[in-house]
Amino acid sequence: GQNEGEAYTIKVSGMGLTLGAGTEEVENAATAAGATDLQRATGYALYTNGPMTIGYQEAQRDAGGVGGVNQTTEAWGIAFNVNENLSFSSKI
């Protein structure tokens, strides 16, 4: 069978701050014993002031089931725009 699922996202921004989040659930069509749905979620924040942007994101993946591997990710980033043709960025 095929896997099916649903995903939802939201994003709000104002005064240089952008917040966003998303979630997804995929129904596992596998017939193996212990097979369960896959769930993912993420959230992020970006702050921009002049040529500089700082961002933070967290994400989680719940594989569920027997032998499923759960993962959690946390990341920071910074970018500086020198002009429209040149920028410097780094993941922290």
Secondary structure, 3 states (H helix, E strand, C coil): CCCEEEEEEEEEEECCEEEEEEEEEEECCCCCCCCCCEEEEEEEEEEEECCEEEEEEEEEEECCCCCCCCEEEEEEEEEEEEECCEEEEEEC
